[in-house]
Amino acid sequence: MKKYHVKKGDMVEVLAGKEKGKTGKILKILKKKDRVIVEKINFVKKHARPGGRFAKGGIVEMEAPIHVSNVALFCPHCSRGVRYGVTILEDGKKVRICKACGEQID
């Protein structure tokens, strides 16, 4: 079982590629390919046949996966992608802490 530095629902910043510097929420993690799909990032045009997800078919725009190493967890306090550490609160709950500013991310 692989473990990643981000999880579904996290806000992330793209570190490399044509979308560098943009932020978005993780919609899906593809563990077999080490990739993530980020909301409104890395749009591609795909030719789709009618039926299934695409009722009408035609040319459809959709998000393409990005390698997990090209995204960083976004800190709302720093307003940028950061590294994080994990600390345990008094009640035993684990939370992620920004390494740059020390604020709680979760």
GIBELHU-V584945 format. One record per residue. N is the residue number from 1. PHI is phi in whole degrees, -180 to 180 (999 if undefined). OMEGA is omega in whole degrees, -180 to 180 (999 if undefined). D_LAST is the distance of its C-alpha to the last C-alpha in Angstrom with 1 decimal. Layout:
N_PHI_OMEGA_D_LAST, N_PHI_OMEGA_D_LAST
This chain:
1_999_-180_23.0, 2_-82_179_21.1, 3_-126_-176_17.6, 4_-117_-179_15.7, 5_-82_178_13.1, 6_-131_177_11.5, 7_-138_-178_11.4, 8_-59_180_12.6, 9_95_179_10.9, 10_-72_169_9.0, 11_-85_-179_10.5, 12_-131_173_12.9, 13_-112_179_15.9, 14_-81_-175_19.2, 15_-97_-175_20.9, 16_-147_177_24.4, 17_100_-175_26.9, 18_-68_-179_28.2, 19_-101_-175_24.8, 20_-55_178_23.7, 21_94_-179_21.4, 22_-84_180_20.3, 23_-120_178_16.8, 24_-170_-178_15.9, 25_-96_178_13.9, 26_-75_179_14.6, 27_-93_-174_17.1, 28_-155_175_18.4, 29_-116_179_18.6, 30_-102_-172_22.2, 31_-67_-178_22.3, 32_-67_-178_26.0, 33_-108_-179_26.1, 34_56_-177_23.0, 35_-132_177_22.0, 36_-129_174_19.4, 37_-108_-176_20.3, 38_-109_-177_18.4, 39_-61_177_19.2, 40_61_178_22.1, 41_-126_176_22.4, 42_61_177_25.5, 43_-71_174_27.8, 44_-130_176_31.0, 45_-98_-176_34.1, 46_-128_177_35.2, 47_-85_-175_38.5, 48_-122_176_38.1, 49_-85_178_40.8, 50_-63_178_41.1, 51_112_180_39.6, 52_68_-180_36.4, 53_-66_-175_33.3, 54_-104_-175_35.5, 55_-63_-177_38.2, 56_-89_-175_40.2, 57_84_-179_39.7, 58_98_180_40.3, 59_-92_-175_38.1, 60_-119_174_34.4, 61_-94_180_31.5, 62_-149_179_28.3, 63_-77_175_25.3, 64_-101_-179_26.3, 65_-69_176_24.1, 66_-121_179_22.9, 67_-64_-175_22.8, 68_-63_179_19.4, 69_-74_-178_20.5, 70_-96_176_20.8, 71_-127_177_17.2, 72_-130_178_14.5, 73_-59_-177_10.7, 74_-91_177_10.8, 75_-98_-180_9.6, 76_-68_180_10.5, 77_-77_179_11.9, 78_-87_-176_14.1, 79_60_176_14.8, 80_-161_176_15.3, 81_-75_-174_14.3, 82_-137_168_13.4, 83_-85_-179_13.4, 84_-138_174_10.7, 85_-124_-180_11.3, 86_-115_176_10.2, 87_-130_-178_11.1, 88_-107_178_12.1, 89_-79_-179_12.1, 90_-61_-178_15.5, 91_-82_177_15.0, 92_90_-179_14.5, 93_-84_177_10.9, 94_-88_177_9.2, 95_-132_178_5.9, 96_-92_-178_5.8, 97_-119_177_7.8, 98_-68_180_9.8, 99_-73_-177_13.3, 100_-80_-175_15.0, 101_-109_179_14.0, 102_84_-179_12.2, 103_-81_179_9.4, 104_-77_-179_5.9, 105_-92_-179_3.8, 106_-73_999_0.0
